[in-house]
Amino acid sequence: MSIWGKVIGGVTGFAVGGPIGALIGAVAGHHVVDKKRDASDARIGNADKQIAFTTAVIVLAAKMAKADGHVSREEVQAFKQVFRIPPDEMAAVGKIFDEAKRRADGYEAYAEQIGSMFRGEPQVLEELLGALFHIAKADGEIHPKEIEFVRRVALLFGFSEHDFQRLQTIYLGNWQDTGGHGSGAPDAYEVLDVPKDASDAEVKAAYRKLARENHPDTLMAKGMPEEFIELANKKLATINDAYDRVKKERGIS
């Protein structure tokens, strides 16, 4: 069973707790008390984190859909394709998406809970933001309200404005400036998070740190589901490309 099927099982809602657990329970037909659990709670194992991560992507995508007032066919199709949802589990994912849209509560509590759960593991949260960016651009046009939504989620996760701008560069690059065609490489120094006057040694150190922290195997060990590995690989490829361009520019061997 994929991560999508496990989400709808509902049992993990009792372990995760909070608004995410309550929503899982509601969709699965269980009653889960909406109470917060500390991220260090021993009952929240890696499997539960993976399910919480996946549920958060669905819920936040549903809440983001309200930002520009509609959900396009392209956005839904991108969600299905990129996250490789098996046909027999589409309905389960749809139930969570619809439940999240139906609920009158905002997105803030969900973002705060997942941010707390992955506190100290920002790279995993970056992957979640990357998923939202991907869904936002799926219909060929990113609405300013969608960008603002992702920005607010990032701040609730504990990222700074600088962090958000860097993530926007990594995941969108010059996408908006090129009419959504994806051409044009993002600023290499911003991707590597180093100033243009950084020394060669500082650039190398920054790259090695990013490559290590953003390796898909590392991310999965911290709670990112395997189903999101395609996005993780694309991010790592962006980091590798940025470093290659800086090396070429500087003549670094």
C-alpha positions in Angstrom: 0.0 0.0 0.0 1.3 3.5 -0.9 1.4 6.4 1.5 -1.9 7.6 0.1 -3.7 4.5 1.1 -2.1 4.6 4.6 -3.4 8.2 5.1 -7.0 7.2 4.7 -6.5 4.3 7.2 -7.2 6.8 10.0 -5.5 4.8 12.7 -2.4 7.1 12.7 -4.7 10.0 13.5 -4.7 8.9 17.1 -0.9 9.0 17.1 -0.5 12.3 15.3 -3.3 14.2 17.1 -3.9 17.9 16.5 -5.9 19.3 13.6 -4.2 16.9 11.1 -5.1 13.8 13.2 -8.6 15.1 13.7 -9.1 15.5 9.9 -7.7 12.1 9.2 -10.0 10.6 11.8 -13.0 12.5 10.4 -12.5 11.2 6.9 -11.8 7.7 8.2 -15.0 7.8 10.3 -13.2 7.9 13.7 -13.3 10.6 16.4 -9.8 11.9 17.1 -9.4 14.6 19.8 -8.0 17.8 18.3 -5.2 18.2 20.8 -1.6 19.2 20.2 1.2 16.7 20.6 4.8 17.7 21.1 7.1 16.8 18.2 9.2 14.8 20.5 6.3 12.5 21.5 7.6 9.0 21.2 4.3 7.9 19.6 5.0 10.0 16.5 7.4 7.6 14.7 8.8 8.0 11.2 5.8 6.3 9.6 3.4 8.7 11.3 5.5 11.6 10.2 5.3 10.4 6.6 1.5 10.2 6.9 1.3 13.6 8.6 3.5 15.1 5.8 1.3 13.7 3.1 -1.9 14.8 4.7 -0.5 18.3 5.2 0.3 18.5 1.4 -3.3 17.5 0.6 -4.8 19.9 3.2 -2.6 22.9 2.4 -3.2 22.3 -1.3 -6.9 22.4 -0.7 -6.7 25.5 1.4 -4.5 27.1 -1.3 -7.1 26.3 -3.9 -9.3 28.8 -2.2 -6.7 31.5 -2.5 -7.5 32.2 -6.2 -11.1 31.1 -5.9 -11.0 27.9 -7.9 -9.2 24.6 -8.5 -8.2 24.1 -12.1 -8.2 20.7 -14.0 -4.4 21.2 -14.6 -3.7 21.7 -10.9 -5.6 18.5 -10.0 -3.9 16.6 -12.8 -0.5 17.8 -11.7 -1.2 16.6 -8.2 -2.2 13.2 -9.4 0.8 12.8 -11.7 3.7 14.2 -9.7 2.7 12.4 -6.5 1.9 9.2 -8.4 -1.4 8.4 -6.7 -2.6 4.9 -7.6 -6.0 4.8 -9.4 -7.5 2.8 -6.6 -6.5 5.4 -4.0 -7.6 8.5 -5.9 -11.0 8.5 -4.1 -9.3 8.4 -0.7 -7.1 11.4 -1.5 -10.2 13.2 -2.9 -12.0 12.7 0.4 -9.3 14.4 2.4 -9.0 17.2 -0.2 -12.8 17.8 -0.1 -13.0 17.6 3.7 -10.2 20.2 4.0 -12.0 22.5 1.6 -15.3 22.0 3.4 -14.0 22.8 6.8 -14.3 26.4 7.9 -11.0 26.4 9.8 -8.0 28.1 8.2 -4.7 26.7 7.1 -2.7 28.2 10.0 -3.2 25.4 12.6 -2.2 22.7 10.1 0.9 24.6 9.1 1.9 25.2 12.7 1.4 21.6 13.6 3.5 20.2 10.7 6.1 22.9 11.4 6.4 21.8 15.0 6.6 18.1 14.0 9.5 18.8 11.7 11.2 21.4 13.8 15.0 21.0 13.3 14.4 19.3 9.9 13.9 22.3 7.6 14.8 20.5 4.4 11.7 18.3 4.8 9.5 21.4 5.2 11.2 22.8 2.1 10.0 19.8 0.2 6.4 20.4 1.3 6.6 24.0 0.2 8.1 22.8 -3.1 5.0 20.6 -3.6 2.8 23.7 -3.1 4.8 25.7 -5.5 4.5 22.9 -8.1 0.7 22.7 -7.7 0.4 26.5 -7.9 2.1 26.7 -11.3 0.4 23.6 -12.7 -2.3 25.6 -14.6 0.3 27.8 -16.3 -0.3 30.8 -14.2 0.6 31.6 -10.6 -1.8 33.8 -8.9 -0.3 36.4 -6.5 -2.6 35.1 -3.8 -1.1 31.7 -4.2 2.4 33.0 -3.8 1.3 34.9 -0.7 -0.3 31.7 0.7 2.9 29.8 0.3 4.8 32.7 1.9 2.6 32.7 4.9 2.9 28.9 5.3 6.7 29.2 5.1 6.7 31.9 7.8 4.5 29.6 10.0 7.0 26.8 9.4 9.6 29.1 11.0 11.4 30.3 7.8 12.5 33.9 7.3 11.6 36.2 4.4 15.1 35.5 3.1 14.5 31.8 3.3 11.2 32.1 1.4 12.7 34.2 -1.4 15.5 31.6 -1.8 13.0 28.8 -1.9 10.9 30.6 -4.5 14.0 31.0 -6.6 14.8 27.2 -6.3 11.3 26.0 -7.1 10.2 28.6 -9.6 13.4 30.1 -10.9 12.6 32.4 -13.8 9.3 30.6 -14.4 7.1 33.6 -14.1 9.5 35.8 -16.2 9.4 33.3 -19.0 5.7 32.9 -19.2 5.7 29.6 -17.5 7.9 27.8 -20.0 10.6 27.0 -17.4 13.5 28.4 -19.4 16.1 30.6 -17.8 18.2 29.3 -14.9 17.7 30.7 -11.4 20.4 32.8 -9.8 23.1 30.3 -8.8 24.3 32.2 -5.8 20.8 32.6 -4.4 20.2 28.9 -4.8 23.4 28.1 -3.0 22.6 30.8 -0.4 26.0 32.5 -0.6 26.9 36.1 -1.6 28.5 36.7 -4.9 31.7 37.8 -3.2 32.0 34.5 -1.2 35.3 32.7 -1.5 35.7 29.5 -3.5 36.1 27.6 -0.3 32.8 29.1 1.1 31.0 28.2 -2.1 32.2 24.6 -2.0 31.3 24.3 1.7 27.8 25.7 1.0 27.2 23.3 -1.9 28.4 20.2 0.0 26.2 21.1 2.9 23.1 21.5 0.7 23.9 18.4 -1.3 24.2 16.3 1.9 21.1 17.8 3.5 18.9 17.6 0.4 19.8 14.1 -0.7 16.5 12.1 -1.1 17.7 9.3 1.1 18.4 11.8 3.9 15.0 13.4 3.5 13.2 10.1 3.6 15.0 9.1 6.7 13.7 12.2 8.3 10.0 11.6 7.4 9.6 12.6 3.7 7.5 9.8 2.0 9.1 8.0 -1.0 6.2 9.2 -3.2 7.8 12.7 -3.1 11.2 11.6 -4.3 10.7 13.1 -7.8 10.4 16.6 -6.4 13.4 16.0 -4.1 15.5 14.9 -7.1 14.5 18.0 -9.1 15.5 20.2 -6.2 18.9 18.5 -5.8 19.4 18.8 -9.6 18.8 22.6 -9.3 21.4 22.8 -6.5 23.9 20.7 -8.6 23.3 22.9 -11.7 23.8 26.1 -9.6 27.1 24.8 -8.4 28.2 23.7 -11.9 27.5 27.2 -13.2 29.5 28.9 -10.4 32.4 26.5 -10.9 32.4 27.3 -14.7 32.2 31.0 -14.0 35.1 30.9 -11.5 37.1 28.2 -13.1 36.9 26.0 -10.0 38.0 22.5 -10.7 
